[in-house]
Amino acid sequence: MGILDRFSLQGRVALITAGAGPLFGSSLSEALAEAGATVITASRSLQRNEDFAARLRDKGHDAYGLQFDISDCHSITELKEQVLSQFGRLDILVNSALARDGHVGSIGEQKADQCMASASGDFSGLFEICRQFVEPMIDQGCGSMINISSIYGVVSNDPNLYEGTEMKQPPTYNFVKAGMINYTRYLACYYGKYGVRANCISPGGYFANQPQPFLERYEQRVPLGRMMDNDDIQGAVVFLASDASRYVTGANLMVDGGWTCS
Ligand SMILES: NC(=O)c1ccc[n+]([C@@H]2O[C@H](COP(=O)([O-])OP(=O)(O)OC[C@H]3O[C@@H](n4cnc5c(N)ncnc54)[C@H](O)[C@@H]3O)[C@@H](O)[C@H]2O)c1
């Protein structure tokens, strides 16, 4: 098999949580679909996922939309049952969902109970979805789990970047994203012997019309001189999902324009 063939996801089934989201979610799903995978996206709104899947089908891809809530373990079980009964297998799991509405306020504004409430939904959700979906992967003897962390799972926010803006930097986000990276290493170590790989992608900031002072400071600090756009994450997810990365597990692939180099 040639090297380009190893990037093909033909015949694979991929589930992308929050895969219909307007920022990274839809980019991740489109990339996997273009590489040949059957793509299932799922988040709280069934309509949004079905509409997005219909748009992918219009482009000639194989795509489906489902509904689930990452902070509800029963909902994860239902999602697993639905995926397995409808598609019979799962080869690729991309965890992009984040119960972001919980991550509010900066450190001076958050109390311990708020911190617990917002972080626990994401922690328990990530724990549970990996724990449940690894089962069919073990049975198949192969699978790739990809968790979407962040530069803020690796380094702290620089408070100077946000000065003079209303942008918040909730520390719970850093707890969750850092924990995700080491949980991924744990999964890699425990499930490697079954042929299941687990890796993280840690993106930098996505350009979303942030306030000008923030943008200028960000662009000045990041080696590649700009924030991320839709296409920047796509190569990384296809690489980690496919046999092109068949000896890569437990890695945290920084897709950050060099943000964490210094
Ligand atoms: N935007 C950035 O700059 C950035 C940078 C680094 C990492 N990330 C990570 O990328 C991932 C995608 O974030 P994004 O910025 O593209 O969009 P986002 O913040 O809109 O993503 C959150 C997604 O999670 C879904 N979601 C929220 N609560 C949910 C729940 N309870 N159950 C199921 N789904 C739920 C939402 O529908 C949404 O699509 C996140 O994990 C985020 O931490 C984002």
The ligand as a Tripos MOL2 file, in Angstrom:
@<TRIPOS>MOLECULE
LIG
   44    48     1     0     0
SMALL
NO_CHARGES

@<TRIPOS>ATOM
      1 N1        -12.3220   27.7460   19.4390 N.am      1 LIG1
      2 C1        -11.0550   27.6800   19.8300 C.2       1 LIG1
      3 O1        -10.3070   28.6580   19.6910 O.2       1 LIG1
      4 C2        -10.5050   26.4150   20.3950 C.ar      1 LIG1
      5 C3         -9.1390   26.3460   20.6680 C.ar      1 LIG1
      6 C4         -8.6040   25.1590   21.1520 C.ar      1 LIG1
      7 C5         -9.4200   24.0660   21.3730 C.ar      1 LIG1
      8 N2        -10.7630   24.1740   21.1130 N.ar      1 LIG1
      9 C6        -11.5840   22.9970   21.3720 C.3       1 LIG1
     10 O2        -12.2070   22.5850   20.1800 O.3       1 LIG1
     11 C7        -13.4340   21.9260   20.4930 C.3       1 LIG1
     12 C8        -14.5450   22.5100   19.6560 C.3       1 LIG1
     13 O3        -14.7390   23.8600   20.0800 O.3       1 LIG1
     14 P1        -15.1920   25.0240   19.0950 P.3       1 LIG1
     15 O4        -14.5320   26.2630   19.5840 O.co2     1 LIG1
     16 O5        -15.0850   24.5780   17.7080 O.co2     1 LIG1
     17 O6        -16.7400   25.2340   19.2690 O.3       1 LIG1
     18 P2        -17.6680   25.3120   20.5010 P.3       1 LIG1
     19 O7        -17.1340   25.9380   21.7030 O.co2     1 LIG1
     20 O8        -18.8730   25.8810   19.9160 O.co2     1 LIG1
     21 O9        -17.7390   23.7400   20.7420 O.3       1 LIG1
     22 C9        -18.4940   23.2080   21.6690 C.3       1 LIG1
     23 C10       -19.4300   22.2520   20.9710 C.3       1 LIG1
     24 O10       -19.8840   21.3690   21.9650 O.3       1 LIG1
     25 C11       -21.2700   21.1750   21.8070 C.3       1 LIG1
     26 N3        -21.8210   20.9410   23.1340 N.ar      1 LIG1
     27 C12       -21.9610   21.8420   24.1490 C.ar      1 LIG1
     28 N4        -22.4980   21.2310   25.2230 N.ar      1 LIG1
     29 C13       -22.7220   19.9410   24.8620 C.ar      1 LIG1
     30 C14       -23.2910   18.8340   25.5430 C.ar      1 LIG1
     31 N5        -23.7080   18.9320   26.8060 N.pl3     1 LIG1
     32 N6        -23.3620   17.6550   24.8830 N.ar      1 LIG1
     33 C15       -22.9460   17.5370   23.5970 C.ar      1 LIG1
     34 N7        -22.4110   18.5700   22.9100 N.ar      1 LIG1
     35 C16       -22.3020   19.7540   23.5380 C.ar      1 LIG1
     36 C17       -21.8350   22.4270   21.1840 C.3       1 LIG1
     37 O11       -22.9780   22.1190   20.3950 O.3       1 LIG1
     38 C18       -20.6520   22.9150   20.3340 C.3       1 LIG1
     39 O12       -20.7930   22.4730   19.0100 O.3       1 LIG1
     40 C19       -13.6720   22.1160   21.9930 C.3       1 LIG1
     41 O13       -13.3300   20.9450   22.6690 O.3       1 LIG1
     42 C20       -12.7230   23.2640   22.3350 C.3       1 LIG1
     43 O14       -12.2810   23.2080   23.6590 O.3       1 LIG1
     44 C21       -11.3220   25.3060   20.6340 C.ar      1 LIG1
@<TRIPOS>BOND
     1     1     2 1
     2     2     3 2
     3     2     4 1
     4     4     5 ar
     5     4    44 ar
     6     5     6 ar
     7     6     7 ar
     8     7     8 ar
     9     8     9 1
    10     8    44 ar
    11     9    10 1
    12     9    42 1
    13    10    11 1
    14    11    12 1
    15    11    40 1
    16    12    13 1
    17    13    14 1
    18    14    15 2
    19    14    16 1
    20    14    17 1
    21    17    18 1
    22    18    19 2
    23    18    20 1
    24    18    21 1
    25    21    22 1
    26    22    23 1
    27    23    24 1
    28    23    38 1
    29    24    25 1
    30    25    26 1
    31    25    36 1
    32    26    27 ar
    33    26    35 ar
    34    27    28 ar
    35    28    29 ar
    36    29    30 ar
    37    29    35 ar
    38    30    31 1
    39    30    32 ar
    40    32    33 ar
    41    33    34 ar
    42    34    35 ar
    43    36    37 1
    44    36    38 1
    45    38    39 1
    46    40    41 1
    47    40    42 1
    48    42    43 1
@<TRIPOS>SUBSTRUCTURE
     1 LIG1         1 GROUP 0 **** ****
